[in-house]
Amino acid sequence: MKDGAPKNRLRELRDRSRLTLQEVSTITGFSVATISRHEGGSRSLSEDAVDKYARLYKVRTYELFIDPREAGDAAVD
């Protein structure tokens, strides 16, 4: 992962939502290739991307990177 950025949970959240890459592309406006790179960590996430993914998966922005079940209540949005 570049620049020591935390691993994201995008793939896990997409799988949990039972969405395909194409469906996420249609909803977010990102290309399938961009989403794949976001999920794999080879492309960093802009603030806009973080907001779009959080709304799509109905999670707080920090939950894109930290599983709240593992973090407890200490994480704040």
Residue pairs with C-beta under 8 A, 6 or more apart in sequence:
1 7
1 41
2 41
2 42
2 44
3 44
5 41
5 44
6 65
6 66
7 41
7 65
8 38
8 39
8 41
8 45
8 64
8 65
9 63
9 64
9 65
9 66
9 67
10 35
10 38
10 39
10 53
10 64
11 39
11 40
13 53
13 57
13 59
13 63
13 64
14 21
14 24
14 39
14 57
16 57
17 56
17 57
19 27
21 32
21 35
21 36
22 32
24 30
24 35
24 56
25 31
25 32
25 35
27 56
28 35
28 49
28 52
28 53
28 56
29 52
30 38
30 49
30 52
34 43
37 43
38 45
38 49
38 53
45 53
45 64
50 61
50 64
51 61
53 64
54 60
54 61
54 63
54 64
57 63
57 64
60 68
60 75
60 77
61 77
62 71
62 75
62 76
62 77
63 75
66 75
68 75
